[in-house]
Amino acid sequence: MNVTVIGAGNLGLAMAAHLSKCGNTVTLWNRSRKTIEKLMKTRTIHCQGVIEGPVKIGQVTDDIKEAVKDPDVILITTPANSHRYLAEIIGKNIRKETIIVLNPGRTFGALEFQQVYSDYNKEYKQTIAETQTTIHVCRKINDDMVNIIALKLDVLISTFDHNQNEAIISKLPECIRQYLAPAKSMVETSIGNVGMILHCAPLLLNAGWTENQKKIYKYYYDGITPTVGRLIEKIDNERVSVSRKLGYEVESARDWMKRTYNIEGQTLYECIQNNDAYKTIDAPNTLEHRYIFEDIPHGLVALESVGKKLGLDMKNTSLIIDLASSLMEVDFRKIGRNLKDVLREKNSRDVRALF
């Protein structure tokens, strides 16, 4: 299968290597040529962890026209803050219909992508889907090396018509199908976004430790204490309440972790402590990180806007957005995915109409 992987970050390297090792013809595209200069010469990704050794890939390029020339599938692995840009440049350059999957979409990623893409390309209709989270637990070691720590089970995927979800999975590369599960609705992938629960509050509440250049702490094991765990469960409860108001039930972050990693725990904190896949994950050494600049504007902001529109109390979610905006001196609500943008697709005042 011809697969184009968009983005050469943590997930992009892991995805490209995994698919290539399984016999797919992979084109890896990255916006910054500097990041992929070495890979363009060697076309080899060095892996450690659950996938080991050097893996040769078909093509590495910074030319989007080349990248979207003839893909059977496009897998987008970049942070959510690049989705609008990617929808535009893919829309301007693609000349065939295919499947585009956001890995993950974060909150309302597929909706935003479809809106922007359709502004630039109405001739070639794309099947756009999003996953709830990433398949790979991974960390990029350098420009051509990635540590693939674990592979998650039953990662939910959805397009706008949930009846197509099983068919979409069947059209994806065989080696990743086993890790995917069809969602009942895009509510499960968008409001089911657990990254915004696990990433934002812990990093903000460990700001001093994060900016201490003399020590590195383990993000999940050290940074999420029982107290921090209780707060993020309160935020998670607000997320689950939003899904119920929309007519669907999403898993709590605790239940998601128990299912995905096959672990036990009475609380989210206990599940995190029991998760072997998290043992080696270091915390970021800066607050200028995707845990803030992706997961706040493209996760919590969208969640808060929908929750408030539905008349729900979103005080804990709002607290974290306010804290991030104050600490980073950025108006995350202004730059984030807001309800006005989301509702543009259906020209409706009722967010329930989206689902």
KAVEN-V959742 format. One record per residue. N is the residue number from 1. RES is the residue in one small letter. SS is DSSP state (alpha for helix, beta for strand, coil for the rest). PHI is phi in whole degrees, -180 to 180 (none if undefined). D_CENTER is the distance of its C-alpha to the mean C-alpha in Angstrom with 2 decimals. Layout:
N:RES:SS:PHI:D_CENTER  N:RES:SS:PHI:D_CENTER
This chain:
1:m:coil:none:23.17  2:n:beta:-85:22.25  3:v:beta:-122:18.53  4:t:beta:-103:17.09  5:v:beta:-103:14.08  6:i:beta:-99:12.91  7:g:coil:108:12.34  8:a:coil:-113:14.24  9:g:coil:-91:12.29  10:n:alpha:-51:11.48  11:l:alpha:-70:9.43  12:g:alpha:-60:11.57  13:l:alpha:-65:14.70  14:a:alpha:-62:13.93  15:m:alpha:-65:13.10  16:a:alpha:-62:16.10  17:a:alpha:-66:18.36  18:h:alpha:-59:17.65  19:l:alpha:-66:18.29  20:s:alpha:-66:21.28  21:k:alpha:-61:22.79  22:c:coil:-90:22.84  23:g:coil:98:24.82  24:n:coil:-82:22.56  25:t:beta:-91:23.34  26:v:beta:-110:20.37  27:t:beta:-109:20.18  28:l:beta:-105:17.85  29:w:beta:-111:17.55  30:n:coil:-142:16.87  31:r:coil:-65:18.06  32:s:coil:-88:19.97  33:r:alpha:-66:22.79  34:k:alpha:-59:23.61  35:t:alpha:-65:20.46  36:i:alpha:-112:21.35  37:e:alpha:-55:25.15  38:k:alpha:-66:25.82  39:l:alpha:-65:23.67  40:m:alpha:-64:25.46  41:k:alpha:-82:28.69  42:t:alpha:-97:27.96  43:r:coil:50:25.17  44:t:beta:-130:24.66  45:i:beta:-105:21.70  46:h:beta:-95:23.00  47:c:beta:-116:21.20  48:q:beta:-139:21.97  49:g:beta:108:21.00  50:v:coil:-74:20.59  51:i:coil:-120:21.03  52:e:coil:-118:23.98  53:g:beta:94:25.80  54:p:beta:-77:25.67  55:v:beta:-129:24.01  56:k:beta:-83:25.27  57:i:coil:-117:23.09  58:g:coil:-66:24.65  59:q:beta:-154:23.90  60:v:beta:-128:22.18  61:t:beta:-151:22.47  62:d:coil:-113:21.72  63:d:coil:-98:23.48  64:i:alpha:-66:21.21  65:k:alpha:-61:24.26  66:e:alpha:-67:24.63  67:a:alpha:-67:21.01  68:v:coil:-107:21.13  69:k:coil:-66:24.76  70:d:coil:-152:24.58  71:p:coil:-84:21.24  72:d:coil:-80:21.19  73:v:beta:-147:17.40  74:i:beta:-115:14.88  75:l:beta:-111:11.50  76:i:beta:-94:9.29  77:t:coil:-119:7.37  78:t:coil:-82:7.86  79:p:coil:-58:6.65  80:a:alpha:-64:6.80  81:n:alpha:-71:10.43  82:s:alpha:-103:11.42  83:h:alpha:-62:10.70  84:r:alpha:-62:14.23  85:y:alpha:-62:15.90  86:l:alpha:-67:14.55  87:a:alpha:-61:15.62  88:e:alpha:-68:18.94  89:i:alpha:-73:19.72  90:i:alpha:-69:18.77  91:g:alpha:-58:20.82  92:k:alpha:-75:23.67  93:n:alpha:-119:23.84  94:i:coil:-79:22.98  95:r:coil:-131:26.11  96:k:coil:-158:25.13  97:e:coil:-95:23.24  98:t:coil:-155:20.40  99:i:beta:-108:17.08  100:i:beta:-119:13.90  101:v:beta:-118:10.59  102:l:beta:-87:7.22  103:n:coil:-117:5.02  104:p:coil:-96:2.94  105:g:coil:-86:5.21  106:r:coil:58:4.99  107:t:coil:-105:8.80  108:f:coil:66:10.99  109:g:alpha:-65:8.95  110:a:alpha:-65:11.17  111:l:alpha:-62:14.13  112:e:alpha:-63:13.90  113:f:alpha:-62:13.47  114:q:alpha:-62:16.43  115:q:alpha:-61:18.50  116:v:alpha:-70:18.34  117:y:alpha:-56:18.79  118:s:alpha:-67:21.80  119:d:alpha:-68:23.35  120:y:alpha:-113:23.78  121:n:coil:-152:24.31  122:k:coil:-106:26.10  123:e:coil:-81:27.81  124:y:coil:-109:25.10  125:k:coil:-81:23.08  126:q:coil:-106:19.66  127:t:beta:-89:17.99  128:i:beta:-109:14.51  129:a:beta:-133:12.07  130:e:beta:-140:8.51  131:t:beta:-100:7.22  132:q:coil:-71:6.94  133:t:coil:-152:5.11  134:t:coil:-88:5.89  135:i:coil:-74:9.63  136:h:beta:-94:10.75  137:v:beta:-94:11.50  138:c:beta:-151:12.71  139:r:beta:-140:14.21  140:k:beta:-74:15.74  141:i:beta:-91:19.43  142:n:beta:-154:20.75  143:d:coil:-60:20.51  144:d:coil:-130:21.33  145:m:beta:-138:20.54  146:v:beta:-139:17.64  147:n:beta:-101:17.92  148:i:beta:-95:16.19  149:i:beta:-77:16.79  150:a:beta:-161:15.94  151:l:beta:-119:14.55  152:k:coil:-80:13.21  153:l:coil:-100:15.31  154:d:coil:53:14.96  155:v:beta:-72:11.25  156:l:beta:-74:11.65  157:i:beta:-136:11.45  158:s:beta:-152:13.27  159:t:coil:-111:14.93  160:f:coil:-68:17.30  161:d:coil:-102:20.11  162:h:alpha:-63:19.17  163:n:alpha:-67:22.32  164:q:alpha:-92:20.78  165:n:alpha:-63:17.90  166:e:alpha:-66:20.13  167:a:alpha:-65:21.47  168:i:alpha:-63:18.15  169:i:alpha:-58:17.45  170:s:alpha:-66:21.03  171:k:coil:-97:20.49  172:l:coil:-90:17.68  173:p:coil:-53:18.88  174:e:alpha:-57:20.83  175:c:alpha:-73:19.51  176:i:alpha:-108:15.97  177:r:alpha:-59:17.38  178:q:coil:-66:18.56  179:y:coil:-98:15.18  180:l:beta:-109:14.13  181:a:beta:-140:15.76  182:p:beta:-72:16.51  183:a:coil:-80:15.56  184:k:coil:-80:18.56  185:s:coil:-166:16.95  186:m:alpha:-68:13.93  187:v:alpha:-58:14.65  188:e:alpha:-69:13.38  189:t:alpha:-93:9.85  190:s:alpha:-84:9.85  191:i:coil:-75:12.21  192:g:coil:-75:11.11  193:n:coil:-62:7.93  194:v:coil:-88:9.34  195:g:alpha:-59:7.36  196:m:alpha:-67:9.61  197:i:alpha:-79:12.46  198:l:alpha:-84:12.34  199:h:alpha:-101:11.60  200:c:alpha:-73:13.65  201:a:alpha:-60:17.06  202:p:alpha:-59:17.71  203:l:alpha:-67:17.26  204:l:alpha:-64:19.37  205:l:alpha:-76:21.95  206:n:coil:-111:22.33  207:a:alpha:-58:22.82  208:g:alpha:-64:26.23  209:w:alpha:-68:25.31  210:t:alpha:-63:22.29  211:e:coil:-86:24.68  212:n:coil:-77:27.40  213:q:coil:-77:27.66  214:k:coil:-91:30.07  215:k:coil:-136:27.91  216:i:coil:-117:24.50  217:y:coil:-115:23.28  218:k:beta:-79:20.95  219:y:alpha:-57:17.98  220:y:alpha:-80:17.81  221:y:alpha:-70:21.44  222:d:alpha:-94:23.19  223:g:alpha:-78:21.06  224:i:coil:-105:20.58  225:t:coil:-87:24.21  226:p:alpha:-55:25.68  227:t:alpha:-68:25.99  228:v:alpha:-62:22.45  229:g:alpha:-60:21.39  230:r:alpha:-66:23.60  231:l:alpha:-66:22.16  232:i:alpha:-70:18.53  233:e:alpha:-69:19.95  234:k:alpha:-66:21.67  235:i:alpha:-63:18.53  236:d:alpha:-64:17.05  237:n:alpha:-62:20.31  238:e:alpha:-66:19.90  239:r:alpha:-62:16.53  240:v:alpha:-64:18.35  241:s:alpha:-63:21.29  242:v:alpha:-62:19.42  243:s:alpha:-61:18.42  244:r:alpha:-64:22.08  245:k:alpha:-64:23.39  246:l:coil:-85:21.46  247:g:coil:95:23.21  248:y:coil:-134:20.59  249:e:coil:-109:20.00  250:v:coil:-105:16.66  251:e:coil:-67:16.82  252:s:coil:-68:17.26  253:a:alpha:-60:15.01  254:r:alpha:-63:18.15  255:d:alpha:-67:18.63  256:w:alpha:-61:15.09  257:m:alpha:-67:15.64  258:k:alpha:-62:19.12  259:r:alpha:-73:18.18  260:t:alpha:-69:15.29  261:y:alpha:-107:17.30  262:n:coil:56:20.73  263:i:coil:-127:21.97  264:e:coil:-123:24.15  265:g:coil:167:24.53  266:q:coil:-80:26.08  267:t:coil:-128:23.74  268:l:alpha:-63:20.16  269:y:alpha:-58:21.84  270:e:alpha:-64:23.77  271:c:alpha:-62:20.85  272:i:alpha:-63:19.15  273:q:alpha:-66:22.55  274:n:coil:-90:23.00  275:n:coil:-93:19.77  276:d:alpha:-61:21.04  277:a:alpha:-65:17.66  278:y:alpha:-94:17.26  279:k:coil:-61:20.79  280:t:coil:-98:20.30  281:i:coil:-84:17.24  282:d:beta:-75:18.78  283:a:coil:-74:17.88  284:p:coil:-60:17.17  285:n:coil:-103:20.60  286:t:coil:-154:19.87  287:l:coil:-82:18.50  288:e:coil:-80:17.51  289:h:coil:-138:14.07  290:r:alpha:-62:10.41  291:y:alpha:-61:10.76  292:i:alpha:-102:13.18  293:f:alpha:-82:12.74  294:e:coil:-105:9.10  295:d:coil:-76:8.90  296:i:alpha:-76:12.51  297:p:alpha:-70:12.91  298:h:alpha:-109:9.78  299:g:alpha:-135:9.79  300:l:alpha:-65:13.27  301:v:alpha:-62:15.24  302:a:alpha:-65:14.33  303:l:alpha:-62:14.94  304:e:alpha:-61:18.18  305:s:alpha:-65:19.41  306:v:alpha:-70:19.18  307:g:alpha:-59:20.66  308:k:alpha:-67:23.49  309:k:alpha:-61:24.18  310:l:coil:-87:24.66  311:g:coil:83:27.01  312:l:coil:-93:25.14  313:d:coil:-82:25.61  314:m:coil:-113:22.39  315:k:alpha:-62:24.25  316:n:alpha:-75:22.01  317:t:alpha:-62:18.87  318:s:alpha:-62:21.18  319:l:alpha:-58:22.54  320:i:alpha:-71:19.37  321:i:alpha:-63:18.73  322:d:alpha:-63:22.42  323:l:alpha:-63:22.36  324:a:alpha:-63:19.55  325:s:alpha:-64:21.39  326:s:alpha:-72:24.66  327:l:alpha:-64:23.72  328:m:alpha:-93:21.89  329:e:coil:55:24.27  330:v:coil:-133:21.63  331:d:coil:-86:21.67  332:f:alpha:-68:18.03  333:r:alpha:-67:19.17  334:k:alpha:-71:20.76  335:i:alpha:-93:17.91  336:g:coil:-87:15.18  337:r:coil:-77:14.47  338:n:coil:-103:17.73  339:l:alpha:-65:19.48  340:k:alpha:-61:21.84  341:d:alpha:-67:19.27  342:v:alpha:-63:17.73  343:l:alpha:-76:21.27  344:r:coil:-59:22.43  345:e:coil:-60:21.33  346:k:coil:-101:23.80  347:n:coil:50:26.27  348:s:coil:-134:26.47  349:r:coil:-93:26.90  350:d:coil:-107:25.63  351:v:alpha:-63:21.89  352:r:alpha:-63:22.80  353:a:alpha:-66:23.80  354:l:alpha:-71:20.24  355:f:coil:-122:19.96
